[in-house]
């Protein structure tokens, strides 16, 4: 069984984000940032589709292009 814990320290959060940036792991950075901002568990996070984001965050879709360019 995998046990996870919440990262509550802002310095640790920024350290993790910087590590992903330095290693050019943008997908992981995106998933990590999304996870800490919306508090989804890993299973729900990995099952997200672009469609889910469009349907649930439609007002924000005018600011961020989430579709194919």
Secondary structure, DSSP 8 states (H G I E B T S, - for coil): ---------HHHHHHHHHHHHHTT-HHHHHHHHHHHHHT--HHHHHT--HHHHHHH-GGGGGTS--S--
